[in-house]
Amino acid sequence: MALPLHSIVIFALLTLAHGEPDLPTSSWLRHCEKDTPTPVQGVTEGVVPAWLEGRLTRVGPGMRHVGSTSYRHLFDPLALLHLVTVQGGEVTYTSKYLDSDAYHANMAANRIVVGGFGTAPFPDPCRTLFDRVASWFSRPPKIMDNCLVNVLQVRDQMVAMTETDEMRVVDAETLNTLGNKITISDYVAIRQATAHPHVDPDGTVYNLASSGNRHGPTYNIISLPNGEIEKAKMEASILARWRFHPGYMHSYAITENYFILLESPFTFSIGALLAGRYFGKSFEEAMVWFPNEKVHFRVIERRTGQEHPTTFTSDAFFTFHHINAYETSDDMLVIDVSYIESGEIVKALYYSNLNKSNTDPTKFKFDSVAKRFILPMGRCQRNAHRK
C-alpha cells in the first residue's frame, strides 16, 4: 500500500535522525522511546533553494509501549508531533510528545490506563480479583485527548485533533502544548467530531460531528465562525438510517452548496459500545460491517441545512478520506474518494497483523483506489453513477 505524501515526507526526514530507511510500512511498527525537542540537523544532498522556507507539521502514533503494556492498534499509540523546518538552505527535524491528559495518566501509572480505538485499558496488576470485577461496574474516566490524527491551523493557532470532542493547542514553533484541552461539546451539543474539518475562505471552520436525540443517533455539521470555538453552532442535523447502528465516518466532503456524508454500512453497535465501557472493551470491538447493505450518500444543502430529497446509493464500500468534491455547470455533484472494498480494513491495522510477513497467507491485506461518484442533483434518480 502506498503511503500518503505527508507520511512519505515525515518518513524520509525521520531517517535524517535515525539512519537508513526500512521498508515504508515498517515505520508503522516503530516505537519512539524519546522525542527530540532539540532540533536535529539534516544531511543535505545538493542544494536547498534559497526561496524555500517554512515549516511542515504532522502528528501521528509515537509511543507503542508503556511499561509492560502495549497498544494493539495503529490508531492508538501516544501522539507524537513532528516538525520539519526549512530555513536558510538548511533543514532540521524536531519531535515532541503531545502533553495530553492521556499521556500523563499513562506515564504516571506506567501502563496503558487510557486506551484507544483498538486497545482497551489494562487493569492494575496490584488490584485484587474483586477490585477488578467491581471496576467493570464503575464508569471509566473520560480522557480522550490523545490527538494523534491531524493538525489544523486555525487563525493564529495550531490545533491537534483526533476523533473525539477534545482538542489541544500546540505552539507551531516549539511543539509545546499550550493551556488546557478544548472540549467542543462544552460549546455545542455533540459527542464527538472528526479530525478532518474544512476551512472556508472566510475563515469559518466546518466539521462533521455526531450526537443523538430521542429519535436515535444523528450526524451533525457544526461551524466555528472565524475558527472561534466560543461561537460554535449547529448548521445541520440528520438522523442515521439505523437507530442502533450509526455509521463510522472519518471525514466528509464539502462544496459551494453542499455537505456530503458517506454513510457506509460500517457501523458502531450502540449496545456493544455501552457494554464495552464497563467491561473493558475497545471501540473497534463494537464495530460491525454489513457487506450486503448499501452506502448512502447523504447530501445536505448548506443554505437551508436540510437534506436533499433524493437518497443516492452504491454497493458497499468504505473510505477513510475524501480526495475532492465539486459541482459542475450541468448540476452534477462530483465526489472523489479513496475507495476500500471493506470496512474490515481496521482489523488489518492491528499490530498482530502488521507484524506478519507479506508472504504469510493469514495476513489480512488491503488496498485502496481512487474512485469517482457523480450524483445528478437535478434528477430524481436513486443510484449514484460510478466511474
PyMOL commands that set and color helices and strands:
alter all, ss='L'
color gray80, all
select helices_A, chain A and resi 5-18+24-29+101-109+129-135+184-186+225-227+229-231+270-278+284-286+345-348+351-354
alter helices_A, ss='H'
color red, helices_A
select strands_A, chain A and resi 40-41+54-63+65-66+69-70+78-87+90-97+150-154+157-161+166-170+177-183+192-193+198-199+205-213+216-224+233-239+253-254+258-263+266-268+287-289+295-301+312-314+322-327+332-339+369-376+385-386
alter strands_A, ss='S'
color yellow, strands_A
deselect
rebuild
show_as cartoon
